[in-house]
Amino acid sequence: MNEILLFGAGKSATVLIGYLKTIASRNNWTVVIADADEQAVQTKVGQHPYVKAMGVSITDEPKRMELIRGSRLVISLLPPALHAIVARDCLHLGKHLFTASYVDDTIRAMEKDIHSKGLLFLCEMGLDPGIDHMSAMQIVHHIHAEGGKIHSFHSHCGGLVAPENDNNPWHYKISWNPRNVVLAGKAGAIYREKLKVKSEKYAEIFKNCSEVMIDGLGTLACYPNRDSLAYIPLYGLEETETFIRTTLRYPSYCKGWQYVVDAGLTDEETFIETQELRIKDFLQSQFKKNRLSFAEIPVEQQEQFVFLGWNDDTLIQKGKASPADILQWLIEDKWKLEADDKDMIVMLHEFGYTINGIQKKLKSQLIVKGDDPIHTAMAKTVGLPLGIAATLLLEGKITETGLQIPILPSIYEPVLQRLQDCGIVFYETEN
């Protein structure tokens, strides 16, 4: 029987695959890495006595079921919409499942059956969500244990280009799923600020972004991320006046992306014939259609759109495609990590709390840089928590069952310790 089955060998899987190869050798465990692109997964796995690469379509039910049936634990790094397919099979066949994605309604509906079968479905076990939960909850539990009362919580996280490789006017390069970059913010955001529930629609998300100071880096912009309210009871922070989770970007990125949104460039519903359409005609027509004047936007943002192709005569030639499809194609080329480039992960938690009548502030900060465009900081921080948690479960050191996210000490304490051993370390300051 295979100890671990991994579905998905994309950008975020490279470091996880390396980690699985190491633990497979150490423990004589058999691991299978399955992906629709057999050549790509074989390239990442190479030759290994215990790790096997397989080309498998997730829609191939007999093969998928065969692989799941023959494994003890399944990790899914598939696109979030496909997790449910694997989850149903794991539930039916009695296998544990780990993912880095948010718990969706389909998987939540399985909660009772997951518990009754004594399985562990551990979701939100990547970077954000994942490391953010674990590192924040460790502090929350410590403050509460000391008798403190938390009145404000801000959690910021972003995948960025390292400063030494920041050489385009967007100050951004892609280290994860480019579709997610295009669609970021579309769900809007809801959060608590000074005891008031605030919500922002997609059209507002990137307007007037707040800013935060990162030690050693300087000022970054932050925009609210999805539904922060859902985590208030999970974190045990019902008493907080402010609770908000945000995404970090360089300030000029948010200013430029607001024009991307205003110009309808992230539209997935409209389809355009692109065979004879030039990049510049596409961008300029989207501005005109949405009543935007290029001449009236700030020079900094003009430079950003020139970089995307405002004056580019290249034909798109993608058949019928949505603006979002075309934008994704553009940024995959314009924002790619070059051979010597490194990406960077920045995470910052800010706590305001009172203990023994004294008000205090605590900051916990993480900065991780990638090694190269393949072994990125994003791949490290998404993949390593999954690999470490899988190892701990197979070693019998995680014994929780049910549908979980990593907010329990029995999960986050050993995982955070091993992440430190891998160089993923938070630094705290308090005043």
TORKOLDREN-776311 format. One record per residue (C-alpha): residue number from 1; x, y, z. Coordinates in steps of 0.05 Angstrom, whole numbers. Example, Ala and Ser with C-alpha at 12.3 -4.5 7.8 and 13.67 -1.06 7.14 Angstrom:
num = 1; xx = 246; yy = -90; zz = 156
num = 2; xx = 273; yy = -21; zz = 143
***
This chain:
num = 1; xx = 0; yy = 0; zz = 0
num = 2; xx = 24; yy = 70; zz = -17
num = 3; xx = 32; yy = 114; zz = 44
num = 4; xx = 17; yy = 180; zz = 8
num = 5; xx = -18; yy = 198; zz = -57
num = 6; xx = -10; yy = 269; zz = -82
num = 7; xx = -58; yy = 295; zz = -135
num = 8; xx = -30; yy = 356; zz = -171
num = 9; xx = 42; yy = 374; zz = -190
num = 10; xx = 35; yy = 447; zz = -209
num = 11; xx = 73; yy = 510; zz = -188
num = 12; xx = 58; yy = 500; zz = -114
num = 13; xx = 78; yy = 427; zz = -112
num = 14; xx = 153; yy = 430; zz = -126
num = 15; xx = 178; yy = 436; zz = -55
num = 16; xx = 126; yy = 388; zz = -29
num = 17; xx = 149; yy = 335; zz = -79
num = 18; xx = 221; yy = 345; zz = -56
num = 19; xx = 199; yy = 338; zz = 16
num = 20; xx = 160; yy = 274; zz = 1
num = 21; xx = 220; yy = 244; zz = -34
num = 22; xx = 262; yy = 257; zz = 28
num = 23; xx = 213; yy = 227; zz = 78
num = 24; xx = 199; yy = 169; zz = 31
num = 25; xx = 273; yy = 151; zz = 31
num = 26; xx = 279; yy = 161; zz = 106
num = 27; xx = 219; yy = 118; zz = 123
num = 28; xx = 217; yy = 69; zz = 64
num = 29; xx = 149; yy = 97; zz = 47
num = 30; xx = 119; yy = 90; zz = -22
num = 31; xx = 92; yy = 155; zz = -51
num = 32; xx = 53; yy = 167; zz = -115
num = 33; xx = 50; yy = 235; zz = -149
num = 34; xx = -7; yy = 239; zz = -200
num = 35; xx = -20; yy = 295; zz = -249
num = 36; xx = -54; yy = 301; zz = -316
num = 37; xx = 12; yy = 324; zz = -346
num = 38; xx = 54; yy = 261; zz = -341
num = 39; xx = 117; yy = 292; zz = -370
num = 40; xx = 114; yy = 350; zz = -322
num = 41; xx = 105; yy = 307; zz = -261
num = 42; xx = 159; yy = 259; zz = -284
num = 43; xx = 208; yy = 317; zz = -292
num = 44; xx = 194; yy = 339; zz = -220
num = 45; xx = 199; yy = 269; zz = -191
num = 46; xx = 257; yy = 242; zz = -231
num = 47; xx = 282; yy = 173; zz = -214
num = 48; xx = 268; yy = 152; zz = -142
num = 49; xx = 263; yy = 83; zz = -111
num = 50; xx = 201; yy = 100; zz = -69
num = 51; xx = 167; yy = 156; zz = -107
num = 52; xx = 128; yy = 142; zz = -171
num = 53; xx = 103; yy = 194; zz = -221
num = 54; xx = 38; yy = 179; zz = -258
num = 55; xx = -1; yy = 214; zz = -312
num = 56; xx = -74; yy = 210; zz = -290
num = 57; xx = -133; yy = 253; zz = -308
num = 58; xx = -175; yy = 268; zz = -247
num = 59; xx = -237; yy = 252; zz = -289
num = 60; xx = -212; yy = 180; zz = -299
num = 61; xx = -255; yy = 151; zz = -244
num = 62; xx = -230; yy = 78; zz = -246
num = 63; xx = -157; yy = 99; zz = -243
num = 64; xx = -170; yy = 153; zz = -192
num = 65; xx = -207; yy = 105; zz = -147
num = 66; xx = -152; yy = 53; zz = -155
num = 67; xx = -99; yy = 101; zz = -133
num = 68; xx = -139; yy = 126; zz = -73
num = 69; xx = -158; yy = 55; zz = -52
num = 70; xx = -84; yy = 37; zz = -52
num = 71; xx = -61; yy = 94; zz = -7
num = 72; xx = -65; yy = 111; zz = 66
num = 73; xx = -69; yy = 187; zz = 59
num = 74; xx = -86; yy = 233; zz = 0
num = 75; xx = -61; yy = 304; zz = -10
num = 76; xx = -97; yy = 346; zz = -62
num = 77; xx = -63; yy = 405; zz = -95
num = 78; xx = -114; yy = 406; zz = -150
num = 79; xx = -154; yy = 469; zz = -167
num = 80; xx = -203; yy = 480; zz = -109
num = 81; xx = -264; yy = 463; zz = -151
num = 82; xx = -236; yy = 392; zz = -160
num = 83; xx = -225; yy = 376; zz = -87
num = 84; xx = -296; yy = 352; zz = -79
num = 85; xx = -285; yy = 295; zz = -129
num = 86; xx = -226; yy = 269; zz = -89
num = 87; xx = -261; yy = 282; zz = -22
num = 88; xx = -321; yy = 239; zz = -41
num = 89; xx = -275; yy = 182; zz = -61
num = 90; xx = -234; yy = 188; zz = 3
num = 91; xx = -297; yy = 187; zz = 45
num = 92; xx = -324; yy = 127; zz = 8
num = 93; xx = -258; yy = 89; zz = 12
num = 94; xx = -240; yy = 110; zz = 83
num = 95; xx = -178; yy = 151; zz = 68
num = 96; xx = -151; yy = 214; zz = 102
num = 97; xx = -149; yy = 277; zz = 59
num = 98; xx = -106; yy = 340; zz = 65
num = 99; xx = -113; yy = 403; zz = 23
num = 100; xx = -87; yy = 474; zz = 23
num = 101; xx = -154; yy = 504; zz = 2
num = 102; xx = -212; yy = 535; zz = 40
num = 103; xx = -266; yy = 489; zz = 66
num = 104; xx = -323; yy = 494; zz = 15
num = 105; xx = -396; yy = 477; zz = 24
num = 106; xx = -389; yy = 410; zz = -10
num = 107; xx = -336; yy = 385; zz = 37
num = 108; xx = -370; yy = 417; zz = 97
num = 109; xx = -432; yy = 375; zz = 81
num = 110; xx = -389; yy = 313; zz = 91
num = 111; xx = -369; yy = 333; zz = 162
num = 112; xx = -414; yy = 285; zz = 199
num = 113; xx = -393; yy = 225; zz = 157
num = 114; xx = -319; yy = 243; zz = 161
num = 115; xx = -325; yy = 243; zz = 237
num = 116; xx = -365; yy = 178; zz = 241
num = 117; xx = -312; yy = 142; zz = 198
num = 118; xx = -255; yy = 166; zz = 242
num = 119; xx = -221; yy = 202; zz = 184
num = 120; xx = -181; yy = 266; zz = 184
num = 121; xx = -197; yy = 316; zz = 129
num = 122; xx = -148; yy = 371; zz = 143
num = 123; xx = -162; yy = 432; zz = 100
num = 124; xx = -132; yy = 502; zz = 97
num = 125; xx = -64; yy = 471; zz = 109
num = 126; xx = -20; yy = 514; zz = 63
num = 127; xx = 4; yy = 586; zz = 70
num = 128; xx = -58; yy = 630; zz = 72
num = 129; xx = -99; yy = 594; zz = 93
num = 130; xx = -53; yy = 550; zz = 134
num = 131; xx = 10; yy = 580; zz = 165
num = 132; xx = -30; yy = 642; zz = 180
num = 133; xx = -79; yy = 601; zz = 222
num = 134; xx = -25; yy = 563; zz = 259
num = 135; xx = 20; yy = 622; zz = 276
num = 136; xx = -38; yy = 666; zz = 296
num = 137; xx = -72; yy = 614; zz = 340
num = 138; xx = -7; yy = 599; zz = 376
num = 139; xx = -6; yy = 672; zz = 397
num = 140; xx = -80; yy = 676; zz = 412
num = 141; xx = -77; yy = 615; zz = 457
num = 142; xx = -15; yy = 643; zz = 493
num = 143; xx = -47; yy = 711; zz = 506
num = 144; xx = -111; yy = 679; zz = 531
num = 145; xx = -72; yy = 631; zz = 576
num = 146; xx = -38; yy = 691; zz = 608
num = 147; xx = -105; yy = 723; zz = 621
num = 148; xx = -101; yy = 774; zz = 565
num = 149; xx = -160; yy = 801; zz = 525
num = 150; xx = -149; yy = 813; zz = 451
num = 151; xx = -185; yy = 874; zz = 424
num = 152; xx = -156; yy = 878; zz = 353
num = 153; xx = -127; yy = 829; zz = 304
num = 154; xx = -99; yy = 843; zz = 234
num = 155; xx = -69; yy = 786; zz = 193
num = 156; xx = -33; yy = 805; zz = 129
num = 157; xx = -2; yy = 759; zz = 77
num = 158; xx = 23; yy = 765; zz = 6
num = 159; xx = 64; yy = 730; zz = -46
num = 160; xx = 110; yy = 782; zz = -78
num = 161; xx = 172; yy = 788; zz = -120
num = 162; xx = 236; yy = 794; zz = -80
num = 163; xx = 261; yy = 867; zz = -78
num = 164; xx = 325; yy = 850; zz = -115
num = 165; xx = 284; yy = 823; zz = -174
num = 166; xx = 230; yy = 877; zz = -173
num = 167; xx = 241; yy = 907; zz = -243
num = 168; xx = 173; yy = 920; zz = -273
num = 169; xx = 124; yy = 976; zz = -260
num = 170; xx = 72; yy = 929; zz = -229
num = 171; xx = 123; yy = 907; zz = -177
num = 172; xx = 95; yy = 837; zz = -183
num = 173; xx = 113; yy = 769; zz = -213
num = 174; xx = 73; yy = 705; zz = -213
num = 175; xx = 93; yy = 648; zz = -166
num = 176; xx = 26; yy = 612; zz = -161
num = 177; xx = -36; yy = 597; zz = -201
num = 178; xx = -43; yy = 655; zz = -250
num = 179; xx = -118; yy = 647; zz = -254
num = 180; xx = -122; yy = 661; zz = -180
num = 181; xx = -82; yy = 725; zz = -192
num = 182; xx = -132; yy = 747; zz = -244
num = 183; xx = -193; yy = 732; zz = -200
num = 184; xx = -165; yy = 757; zz = -134
num = 185; xx = -215; yy = 799; zz = -96
num = 186; xx = -275; yy = 779; zz = -138
num = 187; xx = -311; yy = 749; zz = -77
num = 188; xx = -309; yy = 817; zz = -43
num = 189; xx = -294; yy = 822; zz = 30
num = 190; xx = -328; yy = 827; zz = 98
num = 191; xx = -294; yy = 841; zz = 164
num = 192; xx = -302; yy = 874; zz = 232
num = 193; xx = -273; yy = 943; zz = 246
num = 194; xx = -284; yy = 979; zz = 312
num = 195; xx = -344; yy = 934; zz = 328
num = 196; xx = -377; yy = 949; zz = 261
num = 197; xx = -386; yy = 898; zz = 206
num = 198; xx = -359; yy = 926; zz = 141
num = 199; xx = -365; yy = 896; zz = 71
num = 200; xx = -332; yy = 915; zz = 6
num = 201; xx = -353; yy = 895; zz = -63
num = 202; xx = -304; yy = 875; zz = -117
num = 203; xx = -306; yy = 944; zz = -149
num = 204; xx = -283; yy = 975; zz = -82
num = 205; xx = -231; yy = 925; zz = -59
num = 206; xx = -170; yy = 959; zz = -90
num = 207; xx = -191; yy = 1031; zz = -78
num = 208; xx = -155; yy = 1068; zz = -23
num = 209; xx = -118; yy = 1007; zz = 3
num = 210; xx = -91; yy = 1012; zz = 73
num = 211; xx = -17; yy = 1009; zz = 84
num = 212; xx = 26; yy = 972; zz = 134
num = 213; xx = 100; yy = 977; zz = 152
num = 214; xx = 141; yy = 913; zz = 144
num = 215; xx = 207; yy = 912; zz = 182
num = 216; xx = 264; yy = 908; zz = 132
num = 217; xx = 220; yy = 921; zz = 71
num = 218; xx = 182; yy = 985; zz = 82
num = 219; xx = 110; yy = 1001; zz = 65
num = 220; xx = 63; yy = 951; zz = 32
num = 221; xx = -10; yy = 960; zz = 13
num = 222; xx = -63; yy = 913; zz = 39
num = 223; xx = -134; yy = 898; zz = 16
num = 224; xx = -186; yy = 857; zz = 55
num = 225; xx = -189; yy = 784; zz = 39
num = 226; xx = -255; yy = 746; zz = 31
num = 227; xx = -296; yy = 731; zz = 94
num = 228; xx = -258; yy = 749; zz = 158
num = 229; xx = -320; yy = 743; zz = 202
num = 230; xx = -323; yy = 667; zz = 193
num = 231; xx = -257; yy = 660; zz = 231
num = 232; xx = -276; yy = 701; zz = 292
num = 233; xx = -310; yy = 643; zz = 328
num = 234; xx = -259; yy = 593; zz = 302
num = 235; xx = -203; yy = 635; zz = 332
num = 236; xx = -243; yy = 645; zz = 397
num = 237; xx = -239; yy = 721; zz = 386
num = 238; xx = -311; yy = 741; zz = 395
num = 239; xx = -289; yy = 797; zz = 441
num = 240; xx = -247; yy = 832; zz = 388
num = 241; xx = -268; yy = 900; zz = 364
num = 242; xx = -228; yy = 893; zz = 299
num = 243; xx = -215; yy = 829; zz = 261
num = 244; xx = -190; yy = 831; zz = 190
num = 245; xx = -149; yy = 787; zz = 144
num = 246; xx = -116; yy = 821; zz = 84
num = 247; xx = -73; yy = 808; zz = 23
num = 248; xx = -8; yy = 846; zz = 14
num = 249; xx = 17; yy = 879; zz = -49
num = 250; xx = 64; yy = 936; zz = -66
num = 251; xx = 22; yy = 1001; zz = -64
num = 252; xx = 27; yy = 1016; zz = -139
num = 253; xx = 0; yy = 947; zz = -156
num = 254; xx = -66; yy = 961; zz = -121
num = 255; xx = -72; yy = 1028; zz = -156
num = 256; xx = -61; yy = 995; zz = -224
num = 257; xx = -105; yy = 936; zz = -210
num = 258; xx = -164; yy = 982; zz = -195
num = 259; xx = -160; yy = 1005; zz = -267
num = 260; xx = -156; yy = 932; zz = -289
num = 261; xx = -222; yy = 920; zz = -253
num = 262; xx = -253; yy = 985; zz = -277
num = 263; xx = -235; yy = 967; zz = -349
num = 264; xx = -270; yy = 900; zz = -344
num = 265; xx = -206; yy = 861; zz = -357
num = 266; xx = -225; yy = 807; zz = -306
num = 267; xx = -293; yy = 794; zz = -338
num = 268; xx = -304; yy = 719; zz = -347
num = 269; xx = -374; yy = 724; zz = -379
num = 270; xx = -362; yy = 762; zz = -444
num = 271; xx = -326; yy = 728; zz = -502
num = 272; xx = -285; yy = 762; zz = -556
num = 273; xx = -258; yy = 735; zz = -622
num = 274; xx = -182; yy = 743; zz = -616
num = 275; xx = -153; yy = 713; zz = -680
num = 276; xx = -143; yy = 781; zz = -713
num = 277; xx = -143; yy = 821; zz = -649
num = 278; xx = -80; yy = 858; zz = -628
num = 279; xx = -61; yy = 865; zz = -555
num = 280; xx = -64; yy = 941; zz = -559
num = 281; xx = -133; yy = 940; zz = -592
num = 282; xx = -159; yy = 894; zz = -537
num = 283; xx = -134; yy = 938; zz = -480
num = 284; xx = -154; yy = 1003; zz = -512
num = 285; xx = -223; yy = 978; zz = -531
num = 286; xx = -235; yy = 954; zz = -459
num = 287; xx = -218; yy = 1024; zz = -434
num = 288; xx = -264; yy = 1056; zz = -485
num = 289; xx = -320; yy = 1007; zz = -471
num = 290; xx = -317; yy = 1023; zz = -397
num = 291; xx = -309; yy = 1098; zz = -407
num = 292; xx = -238; yy = 1103; zz = -381
num = 293; xx = -189; yy = 1154; zz = -408
num = 294; xx = -117; yy = 1130; zz = -412
num = 295; xx = -93; yy = 1202; zz = -414
num = 296; xx = -127; yy = 1218; zz = -348
num = 297; xx = -99; yy = 1161; zz = -306
num = 298; xx = -34; yy = 1174; zz = -267
num = 299; xx = 32; yy = 1167; zz = -304
num = 300; xx = 52; yy = 1109; zz = -260
num = 301; xx = -9; yy = 1070; zz = -281
num = 302; xx = 1; yy = 1090; zz = -354
num = 303; xx = 70; yy = 1057; zz = -350
num = 304; xx = 38; yy = 994; zz = -321
num = 305; xx = -10; yy = 987; zz = -380
num = 306; xx = 45; yy = 1002; zz = -430
num = 307; xx = 83; yy = 945; zz = -398
num = 308; xx = 22; yy = 900; zz = -407
num = 309; xx = 18; yy = 917; zz = -481
num = 310; xx = -19; yy = 983; zz = -491
num = 311; xx = 22; yy = 995; zz = -555
num = 312; xx = 35; yy = 922; zz = -573
num = 313; xx = 16; yy = 901; zz = -644
num = 314; xx = 21; yy = 826; zz = -627
num = 315; xx = -40; yy = 785; zz = -647
num = 316; xx = -73; yy = 748; zz = -589
num = 317; xx = -98; yy = 689; zz = -631
num = 318; xx = -134; yy = 651; zz = -575
num = 319; xx = -200; yy = 640; zz = -611
num = 320; xx = -260; yy = 663; zz = -572
num = 321; xx = -235; yy = 684; zz = -503
num = 322; xx = -260; yy = 725; zz = -445
num = 323; xx = -223; yy = 787; zz = -422
num = 324; xx = -201; yy = 748; zz = -361
num = 325; xx = -171; yy = 693; zz = -406
num = 326; xx = -134; yy = 745; zz = -446
num = 327; xx = -109; yy = 781; zz = -384
num = 328; xx = -84; yy = 715; zz = -356
num = 329; xx = -47; yy = 701; zz = -421
num = 330; xx = -15; yy = 770; zz = -418
num = 331; xx = 8; yy = 767; zz = -346
num = 332; xx = 35; yy = 696; zz = -352
num = 333; xx = 84; yy = 725; zz = -402
num = 334; xx = 95; yy = 795; zz = -375
num = 335; xx = 99; yy = 775; zz = -301
num = 336; xx = 137; yy = 710; zz = -305
num = 337; xx = 195; yy = 696; zz = -259
num = 338; xx = 259; yy = 697; zz = -299
num = 339; xx = 316; yy = 647; zz = -291
num = 340; xx = 351; yy = 686; zz = -236
num = 341; xx = 289; yy = 713; zz = -202
num = 342; xx = 264; yy = 698; zz = -132
num = 343; xx = 196; yy = 708; zz = -102
num = 344; xx = 180; yy = 727; zz = -31
num = 345; xx = 126; yy = 711; zz = 21
num = 346; xx = 110; yy = 764; zz = 73
num = 347; xx = 63; yy = 751; zz = 131
num = 348; xx = 48; yy = 798; zz = 189
num = 349; xx = 1; yy = 789; zz = 248
num = 350; xx = -15; yy = 850; zz = 290
num = 351; xx = -48; yy = 841; zz = 358
num = 352; xx = -74; yy = 894; zz = 405
num = 353; xx = -91; yy = 866; zz = 473
num = 354; xx = -98; yy = 883; zz = 547
num = 355; xx = -66; yy = 844; zz = 603
num = 356; xx = -67; yy = 864; zz = 677
num = 357; xx = -98; yy = 930; zz = 656
num = 358; xx = -40; yy = 947; zz = 610
num = 359; xx = -51; yy = 956; zz = 536
num = 360; xx = 1; yy = 921; zz = 492
num = 361; xx = 16; yy = 911; zz = 418
num = 362; xx = 49; yy = 850; zz = 388
num = 363; xx = 74; yy = 840; zz = 318
num = 364; xx = 94; yy = 772; zz = 289
num = 365; xx = 129; yy = 775; zz = 222
num = 366; xx = 151; yy = 723; zz = 171
num = 367; xx = 192; yy = 735; zz = 108
num = 368; xx = 211; yy = 676; zz = 64
num = 369; xx = 248; yy = 681; zz = -2
num = 370; xx = 249; yy = 628; zz = -57
num = 371; xx = 311; yy = 594; zz = -82
num = 372; xx = 295; yy = 602; zz = -156
num = 373; xx = 234; yy = 605; zz = -202
num = 374; xx = 219; yy = 531; zz = -189
num = 375; xx = 232; yy = 524; zz = -115
num = 376; xx = 194; yy = 586; zz = -96
num = 377; xx = 176; yy = 615; zz = -29
num = 378; xx = 104; yy = 603; zz = -48
num = 379; xx = 118; yy = 529; zz = -62
num = 380; xx = 155; yy = 524; zz = 5
num = 381; xx = 101; yy = 555; zz = 47
num = 382; xx = 43; yy = 521; zz = 12
num = 383; xx = 75; yy = 452; zz = 6
num = 384; xx = 115; yy = 442; zz = 69
num = 385; xx = 56; yy = 447; zz = 118
num = 386; xx = 20; yy = 393; zz = 79
num = 387; xx = 81; yy = 348; zz = 76
num = 388; xx = 98; yy = 358; zz = 150
num = 389; xx = 26; yy = 345; zz = 172
num = 390; xx = 22; yy = 282; zz = 129
num = 391; xx = 87; yy = 257; zz = 160
num = 392; xx = 62; yy = 271; zz = 231
num = 393; xx = -3; yy = 234; zz = 218
num = 394; xx = 33; yy = 172; zz = 190
num = 395; xx = 81; yy = 175; zz = 250
num = 396; xx = 21; yy = 174; zz = 297
num = 397; xx = 37; yy = 244; zz = 324
num = 398; xx = -27; yy = 275; zz = 297
num = 399; xx = -88; yy = 236; zz = 321
num = 400; xx = -144; yy = 285; zz = 309
num = 401; xx = -203; yy = 263; zz = 267
num = 402; xx = -261; yy = 298; zz = 233
num = 403; xx = -262; yy = 359; zz = 187
num = 404; xx = -208; yy = 405; zz = 213
num = 405; xx = -168; yy = 467; zz = 198
num = 406; xx = -101; yy = 476; zz = 235
num = 407; xx = -125; yy = 516; zz = 295
num = 408; xx = -115; yy = 462; zz = 348
num = 409; xx = -50; yy = 460; zz = 388
num = 410; xx = -44; yy = 385; zz = 375
num = 411; xx = -37; yy = 402; zz = 301
num = 412; xx = -3; yy = 469; zz = 298
num = 413; xx = 50; yy = 460; zz = 352
num = 414; xx = 87; yy = 401; zz = 319
num = 415; xx = 78; yy = 430; zz = 249
num = 416; xx = 105; yy = 499; zz = 268
num = 417; xx = 165; yy = 466; zz = 302
num = 418; xx = 183; yy = 428; zz = 239
num = 419; xx = 171; yy = 489; zz = 196
num = 420; xx = 223; yy = 525; zz = 239
num = 421; xx = 271; yy = 468; zz = 223
num = 422; xx = 259; yy = 484; zz = 150
num = 423; xx = 275; yy = 557; zz = 160
num = 424; xx = 204; yy = 584; zz = 163
num = 425; xx = 210; yy = 625; zz = 227
num = 426; xx = 167; yy = 682; zz = 255
num = 427; xx = 199; yy = 740; zz = 292
num = 428; xx = 159; yy = 775; zz = 346
num = 429; xx = 163; yy = 846; zz = 373
num = 430; xx = 121; yy = 873; zz = 430
num = 431; xx = 110; yy = 941; zz = 462
***
